[in-house]
């Protein structure tokens, strides 16, 4: 009987910690939405900026850095710049998530 009561007490603590973690995760997600991550490709020919939700928010092409008339090349460089910015944003998100969860490896469906 005492063990059952102890487990209930532990469950209450776990629920409290889970609620705190959820609150911290919401704050982190709001902060990530405001963050902007920039990456370049082809020596700065293309600069892409994404937010913490991986959404492209800005794209710049510097025609002084390369041939912008080769559309196939330009398209590839745009994709590379956007992918690089998204990869950096993902790394930042994972690092921030690890801080909030204390390094717990939560299953993908457990993340908000």
C-alpha positions, 0 to 999 in steps of 0.5 A: 500500500505504501509503495502504491502511495509513493508511486502516486506521489512520483506520478504527480511529480512526473506530471508537474515536470511534463507540464513544465517541459511542455511550457518550455517547449512552447516558449522555445518554439515561439523563439524559433519562429522569430529566429532567422537562419541564413546560408549561402551557396556558390560563393554567395551567388544565392543567399537564403534565409529561413525561419525556425519553422523552416519557411523561406523568408528571404532569397537574394541573388547577387549577380556580381558573384556568378552567371545568372543567365544559366537558369538550370545552374541558378535553380540548383544553387537556389535549392542548395542555399535553401537546403543549407539554411534549413539544415542549419535551422534543424540543427539549432532546433535540435540543440534547443530541444535537447536543452528543454528535454534535458537530452531525452530522446523523445519519439518524433510524435512526442514533440509538439 
